[in-house]
Amino acid sequence: MVIKKVNEHNRKKAKEAKKLRLSGKKKVEKDPGIPNDWPLKEHEVIALEAGRAEVIEELKRKKVECKERNAFEEGGVLYDKKV
């Protein structure tokens, strides 16, 4: 009898958690961009692209550093998986 109640309680808790998880998702808002009638739009677009390029370069640099650190920890030899 007690085991049945415990199982029922656990099912209810799982069901509530599932409902909260599904309803709690937030939609990702898309960037509306820059309107066409915006003054100096070209300069803004160039600045945004430069910022994005910097972020991409930073991510690539971090990835390389992480690979080198992992290779050093594995034995000091940096190897390429393509070979």
C-alpha positions as CSV (number, residue, x, y, z in Angstrom):
1,M,0.0,0.0,0.0
2,V,2.8,2.4,0.9
3,I,4.8,1.6,-2.2
4,K,1.8,2.3,-4.4
5,K,1.4,5.7,-2.8
6,V,5.1,6.5,-3.2
7,N,5.0,5.5,-6.9
8,E,1.9,7.6,-7.4
9,H,3.5,10.6,-5.7
10,N,6.7,10.2,-7.8
11,R,4.6,10.1,-11.0
12,K,2.8,13.3,-10.1
13,K,6.1,15.1,-9.3
14,A,7.6,13.9,-12.6
15,K,4.5,15.1,-14.5
16,E,4.6,18.5,-12.8
17,A,8.3,18.9,-13.6
18,K,7.7,17.9,-17.2
19,K,4.9,20.5,-17.5
20,L,7.1,23.2,-16.0
21,R,10.0,22.3,-18.3
22,L,7.8,22.5,-21.4
23,S,6.1,25.7,-20.5
24,G,9.2,27.4,-19.2
25,K,11.1,27.5,-22.5
26,K,11.7,31.0,-23.7
27,K,11.6,31.8,-27.4
28,V,14.8,33.2,-28.8
29,E,14.2,36.7,-30.1
30,K,15.6,37.3,-33.5
31,D,17.7,40.4,-34.2
32,P,15.5,42.7,-36.2
33,G,18.6,44.2,-38.0
34,I,19.0,47.8,-39.1
35,P,16.2,49.5,-40.9
36,N,16.9,50.6,-44.5
37,D,16.0,54.2,-43.7
38,W,18.5,54.4,-40.9
39,P,21.1,57.1,-41.4
40,L,24.7,55.9,-41.9
41,K,23.5,52.3,-42.1
42,E,26.6,51.2,-44.1
43,H,28.8,52.3,-41.3
44,E,26.8,50.4,-38.7
45,V,26.7,47.2,-40.8
46,I,30.5,47.4,-41.2
47,A,31.0,47.9,-37.5
48,L,28.7,45.0,-36.6
49,E,30.5,42.7,-39.1
50,A,33.9,43.7,-37.6
51,G,32.6,42.9,-34.1
52,R,31.3,39.5,-35.3
53,A,34.7,38.8,-36.9
54,E,36.5,39.6,-33.7
55,V,34.3,37.2,-31.7
56,I,34.8,34.4,-34.3
57,E,38.6,34.9,-34.1
58,E,38.5,34.9,-30.3
59,L,36.6,31.6,-30.4
60,K,39.1,30.1,-32.9
61,R,42.0,31.2,-30.7
62,K,40.5,29.7,-27.6
63,K,39.8,26.4,-29.4
64,V,43.4,26.2,-30.5
65,E,44.7,27.0,-27.0
66,C,42.4,24.3,-25.6
67,K,43.7,21.8,-28.1
68,E,47.3,22.6,-27.3
69,R,46.6,22.4,-23.6
70,N,44.9,19.0,-24.0
71,A,47.7,17.7,-26.1
72,F,50.2,18.8,-23.6
73,E,48.3,17.0,-20.8
74,E,48.1,13.8,-22.9
75,G,51.8,13.6,-23.5
76,G,53.2,16.8,-24.9
77,V,52.7,15.9,-28.6
78,L,50.2,17.8,-30.7
79,Y,48.8,15.4,-33.3
80,D,46.5,15.9,-36.2
81,K,43.5,13.6,-36.6
82,K,43.6,13.8,-40.4
83,V,46.9,11.9,-40.5
